[in-house]
Amino acid sequence: MSLEKVDMDRGARIRDFGQRVMSGDVLSREEALWLFELEERADIMDLLSVANRVREHFKGNKIHLCSIVNAKAGGCSENCKFCAQSAAYQGDSPRYGFIDREPVEEAADEAERNGVTAVGLVAAWRGLKEGPILDEVCDRIREMAAEGKTRPDASLGLIESQAVADRLKEAGLECYGHNLESSRRFFPEHCTTHAFEDRLQTIQYLKNAGIKICSGGIIGMGETRADRCDLAMSLREIGANVVPINILNPIEGTPYENNEPLAPFEILKTIACFRLILPQKEIMIAGGRTVNLRDLQSMVFMAGASALMVGNYLTTLNQPVEKDLQMLKDLGLDSDWDKAGFSDQDEGCGATSAGPSCQPETAEVA
């Protein structure tokens, strides 16, 4: 009987957290960490249910789809332990220089056919500075923006000056992907060729230029639950608009090739925690979902996800886009996301099943 009472108390607290964040409150680190540390399956299911309510409150049934095109592959100078494209490790990932216009056009065409909102140019290098490569990058972004088939995004590493960020904005870049990857504490465990602070500086340059921020991380690298909590808190602090959650897919030849995979319910719990910490943001499930979640992939939306990376990843395969679109259809979710986007993240904005609204709701968490 006493155990049942404790379970009821935990469930009530989880529901209270959900009601609070839908009313505009924010969770403290202590409260968020309590959620990350939940162990009982019944408590996790309560958490998923609440996270789903929060997602529907702020996002309705809209799901934001993104894809990427590997604009420059392999030979990266950085030593990120999770990445098969690092020159520091012996892997069999492809290597090629910055791509011409045609592959980018093909990616934009495919995205348009499948109703994908954005295509991101992704490059394996340290980052961007003034010079011929930046000129080429701006050309590709300008071409994508002019065609209007998809939102031009990019994830091109560290940015070394405000002038570079300003040029990207002038070319038509709307959103830049730059993951914090992990907590400040854990960051040196997986990368030593640049620092957590370098990533924060890049994000500040981008925000100064008026570019939206796509920033998240990778779970399953050996970090603690407290590290995952602190990553979410850092993402809240920087005001990330899209928050990709990647689940480590150990690649042969990298230092993490033998890492034990996270249990699916640990992954789902993490997604739900991110939703409650970042209630108005786009929580995107990205790399590693097919291999780690398998038949439970559709549960990411119940856990609070409102965005999905579709198409293949940088060095690993994803399930076919058509299968993802069918999954969304079966769940009654709508991928026709507003390409102007992000207005529902303004303070005081909520959403209904009919779409975003700036009239806060008073939904109850049952």
C-alpha positions in Angstrom: 0.0 0.0 0.0 2.8 2.4 0.9 4.5 1.7 -2.5 1.3 2.5 -4.3 1.0 5.8 -2.4 4.6 6.8 -3.4 3.8 5.9 -7.1 0.7 8.1 -7.0 2.7 11.0 -5.5 5.3 10.7 -8.3 2.5 10.7 -10.9 0.9 13.7 -9.4 4.2 15.6 -9.4 4.8 14.7 -13.0 1.4 16.0 -14.0 1.9 19.2 -11.9 5.1 19.8 -13.8 3.2 19.5 -17.1 0.5 21.9 -16.0 3.1 24.4 -14.9 5.1 24.5 -18.1 1.8 24.8 -20.1 1.0 27.8 -18.0 4.3 29.4 -18.8 6.4 28.3 -15.8 9.9 26.8 -16.2 11.4 23.8 -14.4 14.4 24.3 -12.2 17.5 22.1 -12.7 16.6 20.2 -9.5 13.1 19.4 -10.8 14.3 18.5 -14.3 17.0 16.2 -12.9 14.3 14.4 -10.8 12.5 13.6 -14.1 15.7 12.3 -15.7 16.3 10.0 -12.7 12.9 8.3 -12.9 13.3 4.5 -13.1 9.9 2.9 -12.7 8.2 2.0 -16.0 4.8 3.3 -14.8 6.4 6.7 -13.9 8.1 6.9 -17.3 4.8 6.2 -19.0 3.2 9.0 -16.9 6.0 11.3 -18.1 5.5 10.4 -21.7 1.8 11.1 -21.4 2.4 14.5 -19.9 5.1 15.3 -22.5 2.6 14.4 -25.3 0.1 16.8 -23.7 2.7 19.6 -23.6 3.6 18.9 -27.3 0.0 19.1 -28.4 -0.6 22.2 -26.3 2.3 24.1 -28.0 2.6 22.4 -31.4 -0.9 20.9 -32.2 -0.4 18.1 -34.6 2.3 19.7 -36.7 5.6 17.9 -37.3 8.6 19.8 -38.7 10.6 17.7 -41.2 14.2 18.4 -42.1 16.8 16.6 -44.3 20.5 17.1 -44.9 22.9 16.9 -47.8 26.5 16.1 -47.1 28.2 19.1 -48.8 31.7 18.1 -47.9 32.6 14.6 -46.6 35.4 13.2 -44.5 38.9 14.3 -43.5 37.6 16.6 -40.7 40.4 18.0 -38.6 38.4 17.8 -35.4 38.6 14.7 -33.1 35.0 14.2 -32.0 35.0 10.6 -30.8 31.5 9.9 -32.2 32.2 10.9 -35.7 33.3 8.7 -38.6 34.3 11.7 -40.6 37.2 12.7 -38.4 40.6 12.3 -39.9 41.8 11.1 -36.5 40.1 7.7 -36.9 40.3 4.9 -39.4 36.9 4.4 -41.0 35.4 3.8 -44.4 33.2 6.9 -44.7 33.3 8.7 -48.0 35.6 11.7 -48.6 35.0 14.5 -51.1 35.3 18.3 -51.4 32.6 20.9 -51.4 29.9 19.9 -53.8 28.6 21.7 -56.8 25.1 23.0 -57.4 23.5 19.8 -58.8 23.5 17.6 -55.7 22.0 20.4 -53.7 19.3 20.9 -56.3 18.5 17.2 -56.3 18.2 17.3 -52.5 15.9 20.3 -52.6 13.7 18.7 -55.3 13.4 15.5 -53.2 12.5 17.6 -50.2 9.8 19.5 -52.0 8.3 16.2 -53.4 8.1 14.8 -49.8 6.9 18.0 -48.1 10.1 18.4 -46.2 10.5 21.9 -44.8 14.2 22.4 -44.8 17.4 21.0 -46.3 20.6 21.6 -44.5 24.1 21.8 -46.1 26.4 19.9 -43.8 30.2 19.9 -44.1 33.0 17.9 -42.3 35.5 20.6 -41.5 36.5 22.7 -38.5 34.4 25.7 -39.6 33.9 28.7 -41.8 36.0 31.8 -42.3 36.3 34.5 -45.0 37.6 33.1 -48.3 36.7 31.1 -51.4 34.9 28.4 -49.5 32.6 30.9 -47.8 31.9 32.3 -51.3 30.8 28.9 -52.5 28.7 28.2 -49.5 26.9 31.5 -49.9 26.3 30.7 -53.6 24.6 27.4 -52.7 22.5 29.1 -50.0 21.5 31.9 -52.4 20.5 29.4 -55.1 18.3 27.4 -52.6 16.7 30.6 -51.3 15.9 31.8 -54.8 14.3 28.6 -55.9 12.1 28.5 -52.9 11.6 24.8 -52.8 12.7 24.4 -49.2 14.1 26.4 -46.4 17.9 26.8 -46.8 19.7 25.6 -43.6 23.3 24.9 -42.9 25.6 23.1 -40.4 29.1 24.1 -41.3 31.1 24.0 -38.1 32.6 26.9 -36.1 32.2 30.5 -37.2 35.2 32.6 -36.5 33.8 36.1 -36.9 30.6 38.1 -36.9 31.3 39.1 -40.6 31.0 35.4 -41.6 27.6 35.0 -39.9 26.4 38.3 -41.4 27.3 37.0 -44.9 25.4 33.8 -44.4 22.3 35.8 -43.4 22.7 38.1 -46.4 22.9 35.0 -48.7 19.5 33.9 -47.4 20.3 31.5 -44.6 17.4 31.1 -42.2 18.6 28.5 -39.7 22.1 27.2 -38.7 22.8 23.8 -37.1 25.5 23.9 -34.4 25.0 21.2 -31.7 26.4 21.8 -28.2 26.7 17.9 -28.3 26.8 17.4 -24.6 27.0 19.2 -21.3 29.9 21.6 -20.6 31.3 19.1 -18.1 31.3 16.1 -20.5 32.4 18.0 -23.6 36.2 17.4 -23.2 35.5 13.6 -22.9 34.5 13.5 -26.6 36.3 16.4 -28.2 39.6 18.2 -27.4 40.4 20.1 -30.7 37.9 22.8 -29.7 36.0 23.8 -26.6 32.3 24.1 -25.5 32.9 27.8 -25.3 33.8 27.9 -29.0 30.4 26.5 -29.9 28.7 29.1 -27.7 30.6 31.9 -29.4 29.5 30.5 -32.8 25.9 30.5 -31.7 26.2 34.1 -30.5 27.5 35.3 -33.8 24.6 33.6 -35.5 22.0 35.1 -33.2 23.6 38.5 -33.7 23.0 38.1 -37.4 19.4 37.2 -36.9 19.8 33.5 -37.9 17.6 30.9 -36.1 19.5 28.3 -34.1 19.3 24.5 -34.5 21.3 23.0 -31.6 21.0 19.8 -29.6 23.3 16.9 -28.9 24.1 13.2 -28.8 23.0 10.8 -26.0 24.6 7.5 -25.4 28.3 8.6 -25.4 28.8 7.6 -21.8 27.4 10.8 -20.3 25.4 10.8 -17.1 21.7 11.7 -16.8 22.8 14.9 -15.1 24.9 15.7 -18.2 21.7 15.3 -20.3 19.9 17.5 -18.0 22.6 20.2 -18.1 22.7 20.0 -21.9 18.9 20.7 -22.0 19.4 23.6 -19.6 22.2 25.1 -21.8 20.0 24.8 -24.8 17.2 26.7 -23.0 19.8 29.3 -22.0 21.0 29.9 -25.6 17.4 30.0 -27.0 17.8 27.2 -29.5 14.8 27.1 -31.9 15.2 23.5 -33.1 16.7 20.9 -30.7 18.0 17.7 -32.4 18.4 14.7 -30.2 20.8 12.2 -31.7 21.2 8.7 -30.3 24.7 7.4 -30.7 25.0 4.8 -33.5 28.5 3.4 -32.7 30.6 3.4 -35.9 33.4 1.0 -36.4 36.8 2.7 -36.3 35.7 5.4 -33.9 36.5 5.4 -30.1 32.9 4.8 -29.3 32.5 1.8 -31.6 31.9 -0.5 -28.6 29.6 1.7 -26.5 26.6 -0.1 -25.1 23.4 1.2 -26.6 20.8 3.0 -24.5 17.6 1.2 -23.7 14.7 2.5 -25.8 12.7 3.7 -22.7 15.8 5.6 -21.5 15.8 7.4 -24.9 12.1 8.1 -24.8 12.4 9.4 -21.2 15.1 11.7 -22.3 13.0 13.1 -25.1 10.1 13.7 -22.7 12.4 15.5 -20.3 13.7 17.8 -23.1 10.0 18.6 -24.0 9.2 19.7 -20.4 12.4 21.8 -20.2 12.0 23.3 -23.7 8.2 23.2 -24.1 7.9 25.6 -27.0 10.9 24.4 -29.0 11.0 22.0 -31.9 12.3 18.8 -30.4 13.8 16.9 -33.4 14.7 13.2 -33.4 17.7 12.8 -35.7 20.5 10.3 -36.1 20.4 6.8 -34.5 16.6 6.5 -34.1 16.2 3.5 -36.4 18.9 1.4 -34.9 18.2 2.3 -31.3 14.4 2.6 -31.2 13.5 0.0 -33.9 9.7 -0.7 -33.6 9.3 2.0 -31.0 10.1 4.9 -33.3 6.6 6.1 -33.5 6.6 6.6 -29.7 9.0 9.6 -30.0 5.9 11.8 -30.7 4.1 10.5 -27.5 7.4 11.4 -25.8 7.1 15.0 -27.0 9.0 15.1 -30.3 7.7 17.6 -32.8 10.3 17.3 -35.5 12.0 14.5 -37.5 15.1 14.2 -39.5 14.2 12.3 -42.6 16.3 10.8 -45.4 19.8 9.4 -44.8 22.2 10.8 -42.3 25.8 11.8 -42.9 27.5 8.4 -42.7 24.6 6.0 -41.8 21.3 5.1 -43.4 17.8 6.0 -42.3 14.5 4.3 -43.1 12.9 5.4 -46.4 11.2 8.8 -46.3 7.9 7.2 -47.5 7.9 5.0 -44.4 8.3 8.0 -42.1 5.5 9.8 -44.0 3.2 6.8 -43.6 4.1 6.7 -39.9 3.0 10.3 -39.5 -0.2 9.7 -41.4 -1.1 6.7 -39.3 -0.6 8.8 -36.1 -2.8 11.6 -37.4 0.2 14.0 -37.5 0.7 16.7 -40.2 4.0 17.5 -41.8 2.7 20.6 -43.5 4.8 22.8 -41.2 4.8 26.6 -41.9 8.0 27.4 -43.7 8.1 30.9 -42.2 8.1 29.0 -38.9 9.0 29.5 -35.3 6.4 32.2 -34.5 4.8 29.7 -32.1 8.0 29.9 -30.0 7.2 33.5 -29.0 6.4 34.1 -25.4 2.7 33.5 -24.7 2.1 31.4 -27.8 0.4 28.1 -27.6 -1.1 25.8 -30.2 -4.2 23.8 -30.8 -4.8 20.7 -32.9 -5.7 23.2 -35.7 -2.3 24.9 -35.5 -0.3 27.5 -33.7 -2.0 30.2 -31.7 -0.9 33.1 -29.6 -3.8 32.7 -27.2 -2.5 30.6 -24.3 -4.6 27.6 -23.4 -5.6 26.2 -20.1 -5.4 22.6 -21.0 -5.6 20.2 -18.1 -3.1 17.3 -17.6 -5.4 14.4 -16.9 
